[in-house]
Amino acid sequence: MRDMAQSMHMVFVYLPIGLLAVSVLLDLAAAPFKQPKLHAAGLILLWIGTLAALASYFTGPGVRDSWHGNNELLVQIALIILGL
């Protein structure tokens, strides 16, 4: 189970990066062209990217365990960034 979680971690690491980058691009394109559908699509990708970032955190137990004493601080930082 742990091996499967770590292999999924690699998928979830790159997915939020792409989703959040495209979200920003859509939001920037929505403003000058006054396209609310582009803004809505960017917002949806923002939420999906945020959820994928959370999934990335929870599928990377080997990475979190290697940080030793800083684990609780890093969890708090991750939750603040994700806005939870």
C-alpha positions in Angstrom: 0.0 0.0 0.0 2.8 2.4 0.9 4.5 1.8 -2.5 1.3 2.5 -4.3 0.9 5.8 -2.3 4.4 6.8 -3.2 3.9 6.1 -6.9 0.7 8.2 -6.8 2.6 10.9 -5.0 4.6 11.5 -8.2 1.4 12.0 -10.2 -0.1 14.4 -7.6 3.1 16.4 -7.4 3.0 17.6 -11.0 -0.8 17.7 -11.4 -1.3 20.7 -9.1 1.6 22.6 -10.7 0.0 22.4 -14.1 -3.5 23.0 -12.9 -2.6 26.1 -10.9 -0.4 27.5 -13.7 -3.3 27.1 -16.2 -5.7 28.6 -13.7 -3.6 31.8 -13.5 -3.3 32.0 -17.3 -7.1 31.6 -17.7 -7.7 34.3 -15.0 -5.3 36.7 -16.7 -6.9 36.1 -20.1 -10.4 36.6 -18.6 -9.7 40.1 -17.5 -8.9 42.0 -20.7 -11.4 40.0 -22.8 -14.1 40.2 -20.2 -14.9 36.5 -20.5 -16.6 35.3 -17.3 -16.4 31.7 -18.6 -12.6 31.9 -18.6 -12.7 33.2 -15.1 -15.0 30.4 -14.0 -12.8 27.8 -15.7 -9.8 29.3 -13.9 -11.6 29.2 -10.6 -12.6 25.5 -11.1 -8.9 24.6 -12.0 -7.8 26.5 -8.9 -10.0 24.4 -6.6 -9.0 21.1 -8.4 -5.3 22.1 -8.2 -5.7 22.9 -4.4 -7.3 19.5 -3.8 -4.6 17.8 -5.9 -1.9 19.6 -3.8 -3.6 18.2 -0.7 -3.6 14.7 -2.2 0.1 15.1 -3.0 0.8 15.8 0.7 -1.1 12.8 1.9 0.3 10.3 -0.7 3.9 11.2 0.2 4.5 9.5 3.6 8.1 8.7 2.9 8.8 12.3 2.1 7.1 13.6 5.2 8.8 11.0 7.4 12.2 12.1 6.2 11.8 15.6 7.6 12.1 14.3 11.2 11.4 17.0 13.8 9.9 19.6 11.5 6.8 17.5 10.6 4.3 19.4 12.7 5.5 22.8 11.5 5.4 21.7 7.9 1.8 20.4 8.3 0.8 23.8 9.7 2.4 25.6 6.8 0.8 23.3 4.3 -2.7 23.8 5.8 -2.2 27.6 5.9 -1.2 27.6 2.2 -4.1 25.4 1.3 -6.4 27.8 3.2 -7.8 25.1 5.5 
